[in-house]
Amino acid sequence: MRLPTALLLALSALAGCAREPSTEAQVGASPAPAPSPDHTTFIAAVDALAAEALTRGSIAGLSIAVFRGGESILARGYGFSDRAAARAASPDTSYPVASVSKMFTAAAILRLADQGNLRLDDPLATFFPYARPVIGRLTVRQLLSHTSGLTRGGPAPRAAAQSVLRRGGTALAPGQRWDYSNYNFSLLGLVVEQASGRSYADYVREELAGPLGLTNTGYCEDGTAVPGRGLDYEAGRHGPQPTTYWTSPRFFASGGLCSSVRDLVRWQDALEEGRVVSAAAAQSMRTPTRLADGQDADYGYGLRLGWTAGHRKVGHTGGGKSNKAVLARYPEDDVTIAVLLNTERTGAAVAATDLEVAIARLLFSVPDPGPPGVPLAPQDLSRYTGQYRDGPRLMRVVSEDGALKLRVGPGRREISPLIAQGGDVFVDGEEPSLHLRFQMAGDKARGYARYHNGWFVGAGVRTGDLPAGGDTPSPARRRRPVRRPAATKN
């Protein structure tokens, strides 16, 4: 799910030149104040990027905000929040933000901890004495960091989370591995309710959105009206069609909020300025999680971590049938980027994280690098080869013809080459938006972190060396397509 390299290169060139923005690039843009002359070429490039995304992605509407140093560089909408009513999207249009909601839930938990209403090492049994022992022993900290051992993917509505308390179990021992599950945060939503004495929706409104002036933010998956709320769409053969996907109980505290790009930037500012949680709590949100084996997972408390073009970023992504929401904070650059889409589909041609990466590269004047890679000495290949457990899948990193290859499962079918980028980082030669960053223990990798569009999305744990003959693919099966692990989750 990448934007065409030719387009990114053209837009990068545009951002580096001094010419007036094209009016054609702003088709579908809602009215906005005249931009600063210092940013006109950048804004024109983003307008062109958005216009192309509306067409190629079959997207009804989207909104983008880019802020630096607390000042707006760009905040506008493109296309429509309601196609039938011809209502234009704007920076104040409210969209379902899916798993970006996890930032709010994590902050709610940490705020309650700051106030002495709970401790991060409290087990769930503290709040729910009736919980099944295997669930009752899970701690708030383990839920926040996705190290609880819960591995079930997909939606996690409130009723299902309540059922887990009485009848659930874990696939893994708590604290051993990182595995993303919406159930972690839906259970935390129940903790918020128990510790605060308020419903999750009321807590978000009264403790977070209301005091911070987030007028377009609130719990919405139950159909509650939120100011600025637009329609939701799913793209198909006949273009975007309205859908009720985001108005039925699916994600509760793991993904049930709506917000606007302008509100998301305000939210990020409030976290940075200590107006939501203490400085120590805010730092814990963006600190990588250390696993039992010493490996780090680039996920804090409700925050994904990663990088784009060498610039560190923190935030979260979100989606249902595809990625449709992203909030990215580049702390060293004092830059915040928010992108929200109202249209999704399985295998979407354009995702919110695609746009966020392209916008960041434009802002930082870093062109799309392509996958040429850096030389890797033959003797260094063995540092990375081996078998890895990545969620439910067995992955193999093998050496072949002086290069590394990545394969899925016990068979010998080839997936793609791994192209060295330096610093134990490799890019997937068939899907350059995917990266592996190996973590070393002596002269062997003990695991890797997996990233999509710069965001941490998974971890592989080394389980041993390759079996005899494991480096030699079967010629008859060499070109059979193999299904990759999921690039992103909600």
KOLVEXLO-678845 format. One record per residue (C-alpha): x negated, y negated, z; residue number from 1. Coordinates in Angstrom, 2 decimals. Each point is the difference from the previous one (the first is absolute). Example, Ala and Ser with C-alpha at 12.3 -4.5 7.8 and 13.67 -1.06 7.14 Angstrom:
// KOLVEXLO-678845
east  north  up  seq
-12.30  4.50  7.80  1;
-1.37  -3.44  -0.66  2;
***
This chain:
// KOLVEXLO-678845
east  north  up  seq
0.00  0.00  0.00  1;
-2.44  -2.62  -1.22  2;
0.50  -3.19  -1.91  3;
-1.76  0.08  -3.36  4;
-3.72  -0.73  0.28  5;
0.19  -2.32  -2.99  6;
2.63  -2.11  1.77  7;
-2.02  -0.19  3.21  8;
-3.12  -1.06  -1.89  9;
1.94  -2.64  -1.91  10;
1.54  -1.35  3.19  11;
-3.39  -0.05  1.72  12;
-1.36  -2.05  -2.87  13;
2.97  -2.35  0.26  14;
-0.58  -0.50  3.73  15;
-3.57  -1.06  -0.69  16;
0.77  -2.63  -2.63  17;
1.48  -3.50  0.27  18;
3.12  -0.23  -2.11  19;
3.62  -0.80  0.67  20;
2.31  2.91  0.91  21;
2.09  1.48  -2.78  22;
3.72  -0.62  0.30  23;
0.59  3.36  -1.64  24;
-1.73  1.70  2.93  25;
2.62  -1.35  2.37  26;
3.08  1.57  -1.59  27;
2.40  0.95  2.79  28;
-1.84  -1.99  2.68  29;
2.14  -1.90  2.48  30;
-0.68  -3.75  0.33  31;
-2.93  -0.89  2.26  32;
-1.84  -3.17  0.98  33;
-2.81  -1.11  -2.30  34;
-3.13  1.99  0.90  35;
-3.28  -1.47  1.12  36;
-2.25  -0.71  -3.00  37;
-2.62  2.24  1.62  38;
2.29  3.02  -0.36  39;
1.84  -0.56  -3.27  40;
-2.01  2.52  -2.01  41;
0.30  2.62  2.72  42;
3.77  -0.58  0.23  43;
0.35  0.25  -3.78  44;
-1.85  3.32  0.10  45;
2.28  1.36  2.73  46;
3.06  -1.22  -1.91  47;
-1.19  1.95  -3.04  48;
-0.67  3.05  2.14  49;
3.53  -0.15  1.47  50;
1.67  -0.58  -3.38  51;
-1.78  3.04  -1.42  52;
0.96  2.08  3.03  53;
3.70  -0.89  -0.35  54;
-0.01  1.30  -3.56  55;
-2.30  3.00  0.22  56;
1.28  1.13  3.38  57;
3.67  -0.52  -0.88  58;
0.27  -2.05  3.21  59;
3.03  -2.19  0.72  60;
-1.85  -2.38  2.32  61;
-3.05  -0.51  2.16  62;
-1.53  -2.60  2.30  63;
-3.64  -0.89  0.70  64;
-1.67  -2.15  2.64  65;
-3.71  -0.83  0.20  66;
-1.29  -2.08  2.90  67;
-3.53  -1.07  0.93  68;
-0.95  -1.72  3.23  69;
3.66  -0.35  0.93  70;
0.74  -1.93  -3.21  71;
2.17  1.24  -2.84  72;
-1.75  0.66  -3.29  73;
3.08  1.64  -1.52  74;
3.45  0.97  1.30  75;
2.67  0.77  -2.58  76;
2.39  2.53  -1.42  77;
0.26  1.54  -3.47  78;
3.02  1.53  -1.68  79;
3.22  0.51  1.93  80;
1.06  0.93  3.52  81;
3.45  0.72  -1.47  82;
0.10  0.61  -3.76  83;
3.78  -0.01  -0.36  84;
0.32  -3.34  1.79  85;
-3.11  -1.37  -1.77  86;
-1.43  -0.90  3.44  87;
-3.70  -0.69  -0.31  88;
-2.52  1.64  2.34  89;
-1.84  -2.44  2.26  90;
-2.66  0.08  2.75  91;
2.90  0.11  2.48  92;
1.79  2.95  -1.59  93;
0.27  2.79  2.58  94;
-0.98  3.50  -1.14  95;
-0.22  3.36  1.79  96;
-3.66  0.15  1.04  97;
0.00  3.75  0.74  98;
-3.13  1.02  1.94  99;
-1.22  -3.57  0.40  100;
2.56  0.28  2.83  101;
-2.59  2.09  1.88  102;
-1.96  -3.20  0.71  103;
3.04  -1.39  1.83  104;
0.64  3.22  1.90  105;
-3.65  0.28  1.07  106;
0.03  -3.64  1.13  107;
3.20  0.61  1.98  108;
-1.66  2.91  1.83  109;
-3.17  -2.00  0.71  110;
2.05  -2.98  1.17  111;
1.84  2.24  2.45  112;
-3.37  1.36  1.16  113;
-1.35  -3.55  0.48  114;
3.05  -0.69  2.19  115;
-0.58  3.13  2.11  116;
3.11  1.81  -1.22  117;
-1.97  2.99  -1.31  118;
-3.53  1.34  -0.46  119;
-1.45  1.31  -3.24  120;
-1.00  3.27  1.67  121;
3.51  0.62  1.31  122;
1.40  3.28  -1.37  123;
3.44  0.03  -1.55  124;
1.23  1.95  3.04  125;
-0.40  -3.22  2.02  126;
2.86  -1.51  -1.99  127;
1.88  3.19  -0.91  128;
-0.28  2.57  2.82  129;
2.24  2.36  -1.96  130;
-2.45  0.15  -2.93  131;
-1.27  3.41  -1.02  132;
-3.44  0.43  1.68  133;
-1.92  0.21  -3.27  134;
1.49  -3.38  -1.00  135;
0.10  -1.49  3.47  136;
-3.81  0.21  0.30  137;
-0.59  -2.23  -3.04  138;
-1.27  -3.42  1.02  139;
0.99  -3.43  -1.24  140;
-3.60  -0.49  -1.18  141;
0.09  3.18  -2.10  142;
3.25  -1.08  -1.64  143;
-1.40  -3.46  -0.80  144;
-3.06  1.46  -1.71  145;
1.68  2.96  -1.80  146;
-2.06  2.50  2.01  147;
2.94  1.64  1.80  148;
-0.10  3.21  -2.03  149;
3.38  -0.77  -1.59  150;
-0.45  0.60  -3.72  151;
3.54  -0.07  -1.41  152;
0.24  -2.46  -2.89  153;
2.93  -1.86  -1.51  154;
2.77  -1.95  1.76  155;
0.36  -0.05  3.78  156;
3.41  -1.45  0.92  157;
0.83  -0.80  3.61  158;
2.16  3.09  0.48  159;
-2.76  2.26  -1.30  160;
-2.54  -1.58  2.37  161;
2.38  0.64  2.91  162;
0.29  3.61  -1.15  163;
-3.81  0.36  -0.03  164;
-0.10  -0.90  3.69  165;
2.14  3.02  0.90  166;
-0.89  2.51  -2.70  167;
-3.18  -1.16  -1.76  168;
-3.52  1.36  -0.14  169;
-3.40  -0.99  -1.38  170;
-1.86  1.70  -2.83  171;
-3.38  -1.09  1.42  172;
-1.46  -0.47  3.45  173;
0.36  -3.65  1.11  174;
-3.04  -2.21  -0.56  175;
-1.79  2.37  -2.35  176;
0.83  -1.37  -3.46  177;
1.51  -3.01  -1.69  178;
3.23  0.78  -1.80  179;
2.54  -2.64  -1.01  180;
3.59  0.62  1.08  181;
2.94  -2.39  0.23  182;
1.14  1.95  3.04  183;
-2.82  -1.51  2.04  184;
1.48  -3.47  -0.39  185;
3.65  0.98  0.22  186;
-0.84  1.57  3.37  187;
-1.74  -3.25  0.95  188;
3.21  -1.83  -0.86  189;
1.77  2.13  2.59  190;
-2.76  -0.89  2.49  191;
0.55  -3.72  -0.72  192;
3.68  0.45  0.79  193;
-0.65  1.94  3.21  194;
-2.72  -2.34  1.30  195;
1.81  -3.23  -0.87  196;
3.60  0.95  0.68  197;
0.99  -1.38  -3.40  198;
0.68  1.50  -3.39  199;
-2.91  -0.01  -2.42  200;
1.87  -2.45  -2.26  201;
0.70  -2.36  2.91  202;
-3.60  0.17  1.19  203;
-1.36  -0.92  -3.42  204;
2.47  -2.88  -0.30  205;
-0.34  -1.37  3.54  206;
-3.71  0.58  0.71  207;
-1.67  -0.18  -3.41  208;
1.94  -1.51  -2.90  209;
2.02  -2.59  1.93  210;
-2.78  -1.64  2.07  211;
-2.34  -0.07  -3.00  212;
2.53  -1.60  -2.35  213;
0.08  2.98  -2.37  214;
3.42  -0.89  -1.36  215;
0.01  2.60  -2.80  216;
-1.17  2.90  2.19  217;
2.07  2.59  1.85  218;
1.20  3.57  0.23  219;
1.98  0.66  -3.17  220;
0.23  3.68  -0.90  221;
3.30  0.25  1.87  222;
1.47  -2.64  -2.30  223;
-0.44  -2.91  2.43  224;
-0.10  -3.26  -1.96  225;
-3.37  -1.76  -0.09  226;
-0.23  -3.54  -1.45  227;
-1.35  0.02  -3.54  228;
0.63  3.72  -0.48  229;
0.03  1.00  -3.66  230;
1.13  3.17  -1.72  231;
-2.11  3.15  -0.33  232;
-0.61  1.72  -3.33  233;
-1.29  3.22  -1.44  234;
-1.49  -0.03  -3.49  235;
1.22  2.51  -2.56  236;
0.49  0.46  -3.72  237;
2.43  -2.91  -0.09  238;
-2.08  -2.37  2.11  239;
0.40  -0.90  3.68  240;
3.29  1.16  1.51  241;
1.31  -0.89  3.49  242;
-0.62  2.65  2.66  243;
1.21  0.58  3.57  244;
-3.24  1.78  0.95  245;
-1.01  -2.71  2.49  246;
3.40  -0.40  1.65  247;
0.30  3.48  1.52  248;
-1.78  1.38  3.09  249;
-3.37  1.30  -1.11  250;
-2.93  -1.54  1.84  251;
1.16  -1.78  3.20  252;
-3.06  -1.55  1.72  253;
-2.40  1.51  -2.53  254;
1.42  -2.00  -2.93  255;
3.42  -1.56  0.59  256;
-0.81  -3.73  -0.09  257;
0.50  -2.67  -2.66  258;
-2.14  -3.10  -0.42  259;
-1.25  -2.57  -2.52  260;
-3.54  -0.68  -1.20  261;
-0.01  -3.36  1.77  262;
1.15  1.61  3.26  263;
-2.63  2.73  -0.30  264;
-2.74  -2.62  -0.25  265;
1.45  -1.80  3.05  266;
0.09  3.34  1.82  267;
-3.65  0.65  -0.80  268;
-0.94  -3.49  1.18  269;
1.85  0.54  3.28  270;
-1.91  3.23  0.62  271;
-3.31  -1.75  -0.73  272;
0.84  -2.92  2.29  273;
0.97  2.15  2.99  274;
3.69  -0.94  -0.07  275;
1.20  3.63  -0.09  276;
-2.46  2.09  2.00  277;
-3.21  -0.64  1.92  278;
-3.32  -0.40  -1.82  279;
-1.12  3.41  1.30  280;
3.19  1.64  -1.24  281;
-0.31  -1.67  -3.41  282;
-3.57  1.28  -0.27  283;
1.12  3.53  0.87  284;
2.50  -0.14  -2.87  285;
-2.81  -0.47  -2.54  286;
-2.58  2.35  1.54  287;
-0.54  3.33  -1.84  288;
1.17  3.12  1.82  289;
-2.75  2.32  1.26  290;
0.95  3.67  -0.38  291;
-1.04  2.81  2.33  292;
-2.83  1.11  -2.31  293;
-1.48  -3.52  -0.11  294;
1.34  -0.83  -3.44  295;
1.71  -3.37  -0.48  296;
3.40  -0.47  -1.65  297;
0.45  -3.48  -1.50  298;
3.36  -0.51  1.72  299;
0.50  -1.95  3.21  300;
3.29  -0.43  1.85  301;
2.58  -0.58  -2.74  302;
-2.65  -1.44  -2.35  303;
-1.66  1.50  -3.04  304;
-3.62  -1.07  -0.54  305;
-2.02  -0.15  -3.19  306;
-1.70  -2.29  -2.48  307;
0.31  -1.54  -3.46  308;
-3.10  -0.92  -2.00  309;
-2.14  0.10  3.13  310;
2.40  -2.21  1.99  311;
1.37  1.65  3.16  312;
3.78  0.01  0.40  313;
2.58  1.03  2.61  314;
3.77  0.27  -0.29  315;
2.52  2.55  -1.17  316;
1.72  1.37  -3.08  317;
3.55  1.26  -0.37  318;
2.34  1.72  -2.40  319;
2.59  2.68  -0.52  320;
-0.16  1.50  -3.48  321;
-3.07  -2.10  -0.79  322;
-2.05  -2.72  1.64  323;
2.06  -3.21  0.15  324;
-1.47  -2.05  2.86  325;
-3.42  -1.05  1.22  326;
-1.38  -2.49  2.52  327;
-3.77  -0.45  -0.19  328;
-2.16  -2.14  2.27  329;
-3.64  -0.65  -0.99  330;
-1.40  -1.17  3.36  331;
-3.48  -1.06  -1.11  332;
1.51  -2.05  -2.84  333;
2.94  -1.37  2.05  334;
2.33  1.14  -2.81  335;
3.43  1.64  0.24  336;
1.83  1.52  -2.99  337;
3.58  1.32  0.10  338;
1.77  1.71  -2.91  339;
3.57  1.33  0.05  340;
1.94  1.73  -2.80  341;
3.73  0.75  -0.10  342;
-0.34  2.84  -2.53  343;
-1.59  3.42  0.28  344;
-0.04  3.35  -1.71  345;
-1.91  3.26  0.29  346;
-3.23  -0.37  -1.96  347;
0.44  -3.77  -0.29  348;
-2.17  -1.72  -2.60  349;
-0.63  -2.98  2.30  350;
-0.25  0.06  3.80  351;
-0.36  -2.75  2.58  352;
-3.52  1.14  0.89  353;
-1.02  -0.19  -3.68  354;
1.02  -3.65  0.00  355;
-1.66  -0.74  3.36  356;
-3.35  1.37  -1.18  357;
0.22  -1.91  -3.29  358;
0.87  -3.24  1.83  359;
-2.87  0.47  2.47  360;
-2.47  0.56  -2.84  361;
1.21  -3.16  -1.69  362;
-0.29  -2.01  3.21  363;
-3.48  1.31  0.78  364;
-1.10  -0.24  -3.68  365;
-0.92  3.69  -0.11  366;
0.81  1.71  -3.32  367;
1.31  3.55  -0.23  368;
-3.25  2.00  0.33  369;
0.90  3.06  -2.04  370;
-1.55  3.37  0.96  371;
-3.64  -0.07  -1.25  372;
-1.35  0.99  3.42  373;
-3.54  0.11  1.36  374;
-2.61  2.74  -0.52  375;
0.07  2.88  2.48  376;
-3.08  2.20  0.39  377;
0.70  3.71  -0.67  378;
-1.31  0.94  3.44  379;
2.60  -2.27  1.59  380;
2.98  1.82  -1.48  381;
-0.13  2.69  2.69  382;
0.64  -2.66  2.67  383;
3.62  -0.18  -1.11  384;
0.87  3.46  -1.37  385;
2.24  2.18  2.09  386;
3.57  0.79  0.95  387;
2.22  -2.61  1.65  388;
3.44  0.14  1.56  389;
1.96  -3.10  -1.12  390;
3.44  0.15  1.57  391;
1.64  3.21  -1.25  392;
-2.46  0.43  -2.87  393;
-3.37  1.72  -0.29  394;
-2.33  -2.22  -2.03  395;
-3.32  1.04  -1.54  396;
-2.84  -2.33  -0.90  397;
-2.25  1.90  -2.39  398;
-3.17  -0.69  -1.93  399;
0.11  0.59  -3.74  400;
-2.32  -1.18  -2.77  401;
-1.78  -2.38  2.35  402;
3.20  -1.69  1.19  403;
2.64  0.41  2.69  404;
3.52  1.19  -0.76  405;
3.11  0.10  2.17  406;
2.41  2.96  -0.11  407;
3.18  0.91  1.85  408;
0.73  3.37  1.55  409;
-1.71  3.38  -0.05  410;
-0.04  0.22  -3.81  411;
-2.74  -1.35  -2.25  412;
1.99  -2.49  -2.02  413;
-1.72  -3.32  -0.54  414;
1.68  -3.22  1.08  415;
-2.43  -2.79  -0.72  416;
-3.58  -1.18  0.34  417;
-1.09  -2.01  3.03  418;
-2.05  -3.04  -1.02  419;
-2.46  -1.30  2.60  420;
0.39  -3.66  0.98  421;
-2.72  -0.10  2.64  422;
0.30  0.19  3.77  423;
1.55  3.51  -0.06  424;
3.00  -1.41  -1.94  425;
1.33  1.73  -3.14  426;
2.74  -0.96  -2.43  427;
2.30  2.52  -1.65  428;
-1.02  -0.04  -3.67  429;
3.55  0.69  -1.18  430;
1.75  -2.41  2.37  431;
-2.34  -2.88  0.96  432;
2.49  -1.34  2.58  433;
-0.95  3.03  2.15  434;
-3.22  0.00  2.05  435;
-1.66  2.42  2.41  436;
-2.33  -1.32  2.70  437;
-1.99  2.88  1.50  438;
-1.03  -0.03  3.65  439;
-3.30  1.70  0.66  440;
-1.32  2.20  2.82  441;
-3.70  0.51  -0.66  442;
-0.56  1.13  -3.57  443;
3.60  1.16  -0.57  444;
3.32  -1.77  -0.28  445;
2.30  0.91  2.87  446;
3.01  -1.53  -1.70  447;
1.30  -2.80  -2.15  448;
2.49  -2.84  0.11  449;
2.31  -0.30  -3.01  450;
1.12  -3.42  -1.29  451;
2.52  -1.15  -2.57  452;
-0.32  -3.56  -1.32  453;
-2.42  -0.56  2.86  454;
2.41  1.15  2.74  455;
-0.77  2.98  2.22  456;
2.59  2.72  -0.72  457;
-1.54  3.30  1.10  458;
-2.90  1.87  1.56  459;
-1.80  3.16  -1.05  460;
-1.72  2.12  2.66  461;
-2.85  2.26  -1.09  462;
0.83  3.64  0.70  463;
-3.15  1.65  -1.37  464;
-2.22  0.74  -2.97  465;
1.28  1.12  -3.37  466;
0.47  3.76  -0.48  467;
-2.37  1.86  -2.28  468;
0.66  -1.04  -3.60  469;
2.11  -2.92  1.17  470;
-1.94  -2.47  -2.14  471;
0.84  1.68  -3.30  472;
3.37  -0.80  -1.58  473;
1.90  2.57  -1.97  474;
-0.29  -1.07  -3.69  475;
3.48  1.28  -0.82  476;
1.58  -2.16  2.71  477;
-2.32  -2.97  -0.14  478;
2.43  -2.49  -1.55  479;
3.19  0.99  1.79  480;
1.52  -3.05  1.69  481;
-0.05  0.08  3.78  482;
2.28  -1.97  2.28  483;
-2.00  -2.47  2.10  484;
0.69  -0.68  3.66  485;
2.46  -2.85  0.46  486;
-1.74  -3.33  -0.54  487;
2.23  -1.93  2.35  488;
2.70  0.62  2.55  489;
2.69  -2.30  1.28  490;
***
